[in-house]
Amino acid sequence: MNTHQSPPDPNVLARAAAKVKRHILPLFVIMFIVNYIDRVNIGFVRSHLETDLGIGAAAYGLGAGLFFIGYAIFEVPSNLLLQRYGARAWLTRIMFTWGAAAMAMAFVQGETSFYVLRFILGAAEAGFFPGIIYYFTQWLPSTERGKAMAIFLSGSAIASVISGPVSGALLHIEGLSLHGWQWMFLIEGFASIALCGFVWFWLQSHPREAKWFSEEEKTALITAIDLEQQARDATHTVKPSMFKLLADKQIALFCFIYFSIALTIYGATFWLPSMIKKMGNLGDFQVGLFNSIPWIISIVAMYGFAAMASKWKYQQAWVAVTLVIASFGMFMSTTGGPVFAFVAICFAAIGFKAASALFWPIPQGYLDARIAAAVIALINSIGNLGGFVAPTAFGILEQTTGSIEGGLYGLAATSLVAAVVIFFARTAPRGNILSSPAEDATAKKPVSHQALKSDPTGAAS
């Protein structure tokens, strides 16, 4: 690699980055929407699985959560294979296998097959989110990645809104001796398989393969990314182990906070349709429409809190405020009837979704650039295990006590604890946990608020 490359023309580089975003971002957003729907559509068929297959509350909760065990186990191996085989081939493979696993859910026969297929679905999806992040590092300079990630992450918000009405409508399909819930899995899973063909023909693994660049744009983009890589190589990166990372108290604290946030998000995601059904004699489509309301409200809240946090910069305080809102909403959902509970969950959604977005600049500001990617992946993986704990605990509680009230109290308490703990989180580096004292003496300066604003990427899968 040429170590004396000149920086590219900023105008040419900007044109190239704009082309990348126009070419790949719409597809990535659609992929994320399809992906997220296949992950959470299980929440809309809980009553059908109980009626048709005898899958009770505890089994449903465990099966819903096993997705995240498969996801956590296979995330790192999947990402390593993506780097070996290229993003185009590996993202296509991920799309196909998760679509096939999602379709296979239509043929669940009982608890055991339900557990196995949910685990397989998580394993099939593993690597998708970090794979997209890796793709951005290969195709966009660092100044453009934050904006691209913000657009990409909007896919989960859009999916949260549309998954209810779409799944609710599909549940009305009957025919070929299949129930509506089976058609829902088949159609939504097939959408992923159909999309994987487009992914194969549309994506390239490296900018040098793209024919839609001019030679000038291609050279500028490759040069910019090469120069960034040279700067990273110059720091003599040490590849950290998971145990070494977790030995740092700040990183363990970040893991706990994000786990607390994910716990509440997935507790609401998987149990909200069942709570809505208690509001009255509602059909599946109506349940789906009501299910969209908290997520629409939360999208508005996310942008509102982000704007306020940008203007009045005290990141820990803003995360604490949103966690207190989530805690209060979850607690209040236990104090009234089903309609009041739904309103309280809408209020809680303002908090836990905004907290998810506001959290990520804190670890990014603390982490040394040499370990940031690895630690963010670690925080994301451990945090998402909240998606296993919450539905599993809710299912056991409902089956043994006939109510999920204890689980809602638990979510409220956990959010409140996290709101206190967040003030112990550092927002600036204290020295690299992997470096020697001599290296620390030459460590980079703390990340500025302006730098965070230019690259506010997070990992909220």
Summary of the structure (lengths in Angstrom):
residues: 461
radius of gyration: 22.3
end to end distance: 34.4
largest distance: 70.7
contacts: 1640
relative contact order: 0.14
helix: 78%
strand: 0%
